[in-house]
């Protein structure tokens, strides 16, 4: 059977298409399937999107084998990624700024929270007579870990009221049952922590809230603008080497963000590990409702957020080199923009 020139051209076209297709598929393949994610206090509602992405199988559906390693606080999680034992951090946005000030290039690429969700409380046992922030001078203040976002929030609050971080004693108490015990037993006089820890203590009348960033209104009042909180961040080197893996991680977090916004507190409480509930499912549901506004609806960083975070750091970190910080290099919405296009109604 003879083949005409036209048929030969058609066959060549098919062959050409076939040779291009594998390249397209290859471009979308993950550079790294096994990813270690460090987090400081995974049970906190602050990190709920990370847990949901894992529980609902969103990481797996993106082709990832995500291993989540839990630490006592965000600063410990940060140390893990800088030290090389983790690839990505689920942590506070402002850590990317701190890292840049030390000459290290890290970038946030998927947001989990759009407000810090941190509440500063004073003990009704040891500070029953609390009247003004000046009363905190000389007191022991519990934070999840020294250097973590809870520590930063307290320091910023103190600076706003004429106090220095050295006017108080910071004590790392973690982000779970240990923090509750520390407050109940009088080991600390005040504490900055998150839910469900805070709601547990407020419910039993053990503490009084004096600064609350679970709402956008209070966050704006305390920080003067949008203050992004929990996010996935990693080194610029990791992003450059693993753009498809980074995209897959962002896809999973955006899907989790959107699922949380569409789910009821009952639905969320039903899927998280029972240990997250701290023995009181109703309290956890109440805390979920109270924090929902602070959780990101779509994974994106608000435009003014990076500058607000920089201002907060500059306000309390002695001699912080704010003029040397390029905030454009510590965040990107490129990955979440693609994720939202892929999962518009996830």
Secondary structure, 3 states (H helix, E strand, C coil): CCCCHHHHHHHHHHHHHHHHHHHHHHHHCCCCCEEEEEEECCCCHHHHHHHHHHHCCHHHHCCCEEEEEEECCHHHHHHHHHHCCCCEEEEECCHHHHHHHCCCCEEEEEECECCCCCEEEEECCCCCCCCCHHHHCCCEEEECCCCCHHHHHHHHHHHHCCCCHHHCEEEECCCCHHHHHHHHCCCCCEEEECCCHHHHHHHCCCEEEEEECCCHHHHHHHHCCCCCCEEEEEEHHHHHHCHHHHHHHHHHHHHHHHHHHHCCHHHHHHHCCHHHHCCCHHHHHHHHHHHHHHECCCCCCCCCHHHHHHHHHHHHCCCCCHHHCCHHHCECCHHHHHHHHHCCCC
